[in-house]
Amino acid sequence: MVRVRFAPSPTGHLHIGGARTALFNWLFARHHNGKFILRIEDTDRSRSTEEYIESIIEAMKWLGLDWDEGPFRQTERMETYKAYAYKLLEEGKAYRCYCTPEELEERRQQAMKEGKPPRYDRRCREIKETLNKPFAIRFKMPLEGETVVDDLVKGNVTFKNSEIEDLVILRSDGTPTYNFCVVVDDFEMKITHVIRGEDHLNNTPKQIHIYHALGMNPPAFAHIPMILGTDRARLSKRHGATSVLSYRDEGYLSEALVNFLARLGWSYGDQEIFTREELIKYFNLEQVGKANAVFNAEKLLWLNSEYIKLMPEEKLFELVTPFLIKEGYLKESETVDTGWACRAIKSLKERCRTLKELAHAMRYYLLDYVEIEPKAKEKYINAETIPILREITEQLEALEEFTQERIEKIFMDMVNEKGLKLGQVAQPVRVVMTGSTVSPGIYEVLEIVGKEKTLKRLRRVIGAS
């Protein structure tokens, strides 16, 4: 059975790169009817926090990346790592290193001055007796030959063993190191495929040698391309690549972000928009590209707008409600008729790219009064338009059925009787109703706003002029 894992370090929130790795593992597991394991690699105690662990789990849940086992935490498995490290020491496959951090740093600086690689010089490798000094445990790397990583994405990648240093597997304070924990965990959790970022490729030959030393078969490896900004630099906050939860808070839909992440380095023909079921059906490692992927914030925004258009109004209302409350357009205790809210959303969703934009657009349906943009006010609320607004108000007030058809008749009658253009009547009313010059059709807007609020706004503007 296929078994994969996502193993974040909780030293920060879940960002785009980590989320894409989690998604590729999740899709691979679901495609093969396998298992997806969540493992928290929290051995870096100085930087790992409970807050980040909770944030990562919250982001995973929001993205819909459910796990079958876990979350496991490395800090709960310390004795297991120590047992494996001492096993290698007893078998002569690892050795005690008595070098202090200060000595190692001094030698590293000297090597760099001499133009040599700043690797450990293996001076403790042949010490036979046990000294009464603090020690770390280092793994004995082969000194000759090559290690070939048969990567499922990149193909064969060759490393010279002589260039791989004898890495520390257990520090002098008894804590294990990343490369060692990963091997032990992946073996004990029966991981069959390790799908991770290309930046981990250099760790792979080290891990393969540890597997062999422990008498274990390594899993299959697949290193996926890096994600770059549009300027081809490594992805950072300046490219808009904030944490996954910030995209949620900015009003992106999880479905859109999942679709976007899937297309960062993977493709299926020319198709751009995928349902989750399609992603599971089509995903495979053969179609993951070797070239670095480019993060395009505009593409994500476009994709999000497409998902908003496709989403049923009832679901959108559920998702936009927290934004309406946060912006003060809706009170938490306030009850809104769902049918009415769906009509409002239907009139707006083609124009809105995020839930935040949708909430802002809905303000003129929910509030009693809206703030009018200064330029729009100057152009459309003046001595020429006030008489038109006054007459429209009187006629709307007399309407018994406040419907689009009846409203349109009032507007068209006025246009024809006074020899006006429709814009001369519609635009001043639109500005009063929405605060701006752009909105859905004015008859639809008025019907959704309703007679009471429509008259309130018109009278307020007329009275203030």
Buried (B, 14 or more C-beta within 10 A) or exposed (E): EBBBBBBBBBEBBBBBBBBBBBBBBBBBBBBBEBBBBBBBBBBBEEEBBEEBBEBBBBBBEBBEBEBEEBBBBBEEBBEBBBEBBEBBBEEEBBBBBBBEEEEBEEBBEEBEEEEEEBBBBBEBBEEEEEEEEEBBBBBBBBEEEEBEBEBBBBEEBEBEBEEBBBBBBBBBEEBBBBBBBBBBBBBEBEBBBBBBBBEBBEBBBBBBBBBBBBEBEBBBBBBBBBBBBEEEEEBEEEBBBBBBBBBBBBBBBBBBBBBBBBBBBBBBEEEBEBEBEBBBBBBBBEEBEEEBBBBBEEBBBBBBBBBBEEBEBEEBBEBBBBBBBEBEBBEEEEEBEEEEBBBBBBBBBEBBBBBBBBBBBBBBBBBEEBEBBEEBBEBBBEEEBBEBBBBBBEBBEEBEEBEBEBBBBBBEEBBEEEEBEEEBBBBBBBBBBBBBBEBBEBBBBBBBBEBEBBBEBBBEBBEEE
